[in-house]
Amino acid sequence: MILPAEKDLRAALARFAHARIEHDVRPTGRTSRALEDATYTLCVMTGSRTVEQALRTADTLLEQHAGRPRLSADQETLAA
């Protein structure tokens, strides 16, 4: 599995959280599709089969990112 960039992982987690809340508050076909799409994206990014496993893996990956030295904007662009 290719490790996702921290900012991409955080964006996917935020998208999932937003979709989950929207669907829980007012479930519609649109919110269901948004949640399914966000779940799929998070699972693919983390190489997981379930959302529970994806969330655990995302936490682990963020911990790994926290232990790494920060890259400058120029270095981060080159790394991508």
N, C-alpha and C positions, 0 to 999 in steps of 0.2 A: 504494500500500500504506500502510495506517495503521501507524505505528511502535508496536510493543508496548512497554508499560512495562517497565523494567529488571527489576523483581521478577517479572513474569509470564514474561519471557523466561528468566530464571534458573531459575524453577520448571519450565518446559517442558524446559529442558536437563537439569535434575536428574532429572526423570521419565524422559526418554529414556535417560540414563546408567544409571539403576537398572534399567529394563526391559531394556536391552541386556545388562547384567551378568547379571541373573537368567536371561535366555534363553540366554546363552552357557554358564552354569554348569549349568543343568538345563532343557533345552528341553522344553516341554510345549505343549499347545494354549493354555493360559491365558497362558503367558509370550509365546507368539507373538502372540496377540491384543493383549496389553498393549504389546508392542513396536510392532506395527502402528499402534495407536492413538496412542502417544507420537510415533511418526515422523510420522503424519498431522498431528497438532497442531503439531509443530515446523515442518513444511513450510508449513502454512497461515499460521502466525504470521509466517514470514519470506518468504512469497510465492515459495517454491521448489518445484521439481518432484522433486528427489532429496534424500536425507538428507545427502549430501556437500555439496551446494549450500546446504542449510539450515544446516548447521553453520558453513560459511564465512560465510554472511550473518549468523548469530547473533554470531559473533566480531566482525564489522564493526560491527554494531549496538551491542554492548557497548562497543566502543572509542568510538563516538559518545556513548554515555551517560556514559562516563568523562570526556569533555571538557566536559560540561555542568555548570553549577552545581547543587548538590544542592537539592532542594525540601524545604520543611518538610512535616510530616505534613498540615497543613491545606491547603497548596498542592497536594500530591500528590492528596489526596482530590478537590479541585476540578478538577484536571486530568483525572481519570479520568471 
